[in-house]
Amino acid sequence: MKKIEAIIRPFKIDDVREALSEIGVRGLTLTEVKGYGRQKGHTEVYRGSEYQIDFLPKLKLEIVVADHFVDNVIDTIVKTARTGQVGDGKIFVYDVTDAVRIRTEESGEDAL
């Protein structure tokens, strides 16, 4: 099993969730995060004062899938989250040694 973490732009979440659902992803975890990278933030004006916003709002998706399903999930996220601009995000893939469904005590891929 693999855990896929994707950091994406907030306005892309509906498209990404819908596309993942269409390919058979049954669940994911979503967290609102802030990040700093090549996008470098931007300047805003509040009450006449200019200030720099370094950390921009992003969304982090966490999805655990069977090994054979990883490439399909990554391709789907890339196709639906890409705008072609700096700041589109990143995808990280980690090994998952086990998973346990608390309600039924199922483990491994059965718990997904």
C-alpha positions as CSV (number, residue, x, y, z in Angstrom):
1,M,0.0,0.0,0.0
2,K,1.1,3.6,-0.6
3,K,0.1,6.9,0.9
4,I,-0.2,9.7,-1.6
5,E,0.1,13.3,-0.2
6,A,-0.8,16.0,-2.7
7,I,-0.5,19.7,-2.1
8,I,-2.8,21.6,-4.4
9,R,-4.4,25.0,-5.0
10,P,-7.7,25.4,-3.0
11,F,-9.9,26.2,-6.0
12,K,-9.0,22.9,-7.7
13,I,-10.4,20.6,-4.9
14,D,-13.8,20.0,-6.5
15,D,-12.3,19.0,-9.8
16,V,-9.7,16.7,-8.2
17,R,-12.2,15.1,-5.8
18,E,-14.7,14.4,-8.6
19,A,-12.0,13.0,-10.9
20,L,-10.7,10.7,-8.1
21,S,-14.2,9.5,-7.3
22,E,-14.7,8.6,-11.0
23,I,-11.6,6.4,-11.0
24,G,-12.7,4.6,-7.8
25,V,-11.0,6.4,-4.9
26,R,-13.4,5.7,-2.0
27,G,-11.9,8.1,0.6
28,L,-9.4,10.8,1.3
29,T,-8.4,13.2,4.0
30,L,-8.3,16.9,3.4
31,T,-6.3,19.5,5.4
32,E,-6.1,23.2,4.9
33,V,-2.4,24.1,5.0
34,K,-0.2,27.1,4.2
35,G,3.0,26.8,2.3
36,Y,6.1,28.6,1.0
37,G,7.9,27.7,-2.2
38,R,8.8,28.9,-5.6
39,Q,5.5,30.9,-5.8
40,K,7.1,33.2,-3.2
41,G,3.8,34.7,-1.8
42,H,2.5,38.1,-2.7
43,T,2.0,41.7,-1.4
44,E,-1.3,43.0,-0.1
45,V,-2.5,46.4,1.2
46,Y,-4.6,46.6,4.4
47,R,-5.8,49.9,5.7
48,G,-3.2,51.7,3.7
49,S,-0.3,49.6,4.8
50,E,1.5,47.2,2.5
51,Y,2.6,43.9,3.8
52,Q,4.1,40.7,2.4
53,I,2.2,37.3,2.6
54,D,4.8,34.6,2.4
55,F,2.7,31.5,3.2
56,L,0.0,30.9,0.7
57,P,-3.1,28.8,1.4
58,K,-3.1,25.3,0.0
59,L,-4.9,22.0,0.5
60,K,-3.2,18.8,1.4
61,L,-4.9,15.6,0.2
62,E,-4.0,12.3,1.8
63,I,-5.0,9.1,0.1
64,V,-4.0,5.5,0.8
65,V,-4.3,3.1,-2.1
66,A,-3.1,-0.4,-3.2
67,D,0.3,-0.4,-4.9
68,H,-1.2,-1.1,-8.4
69,F,-3.5,2.0,-8.2
70,V,-0.8,4.6,-7.4
71,D,0.1,5.7,-10.9
72,N,-3.6,6.1,-11.9
73,V,-4.2,8.3,-8.8
74,I,-1.1,10.4,-9.5
75,D,-2.0,10.9,-13.1
76,T,-5.6,11.9,-12.2
77,I,-4.4,14.5,-9.6
78,V,-1.8,16.0,-12.0
79,K,-4.3,16.3,-14.9
80,T,-7.0,17.9,-12.8
81,A,-4.9,20.1,-10.5
82,R,-2.5,21.6,-13.1
83,T,-2.9,25.2,-14.1
84,G,0.6,25.5,-15.7
85,Q,1.6,28.3,-13.3
86,V,4.1,28.3,-10.5
87,G,2.4,27.1,-7.3
88,D,0.4,24.2,-8.7
89,G,1.7,22.0,-5.9
90,K,3.5,18.7,-5.3
91,I,2.8,15.0,-4.8
92,F,4.6,12.8,-2.4
93,V,4.3,9.0,-2.2
94,Y,5.1,7.0,1.0
95,D,5.1,3.3,1.8
96,V,2.4,2.1,4.2
97,T,3.1,-1.1,6.1
98,D,-0.4,-1.7,7.4
99,A,-3.8,-0.2,7.9
100,V,-6.5,-1.3,10.4
101,R,-10.2,-0.4,10.2
102,I,-11.2,0.3,13.8
103,R,-14.8,-0.7,13.5
104,T,-14.2,-4.2,12.0
105,E,-10.6,-4.8,12.8
106,E,-9.9,-5.6,9.1
107,S,-6.3,-5.0,8.2
108,G,-4.2,-4.4,5.1
109,E,-5.9,-3.5,1.8
110,D,-9.2,-4.8,3.2
111,A,-9.2,-1.9,5.7
112,L,-9.1,0.6,2.8
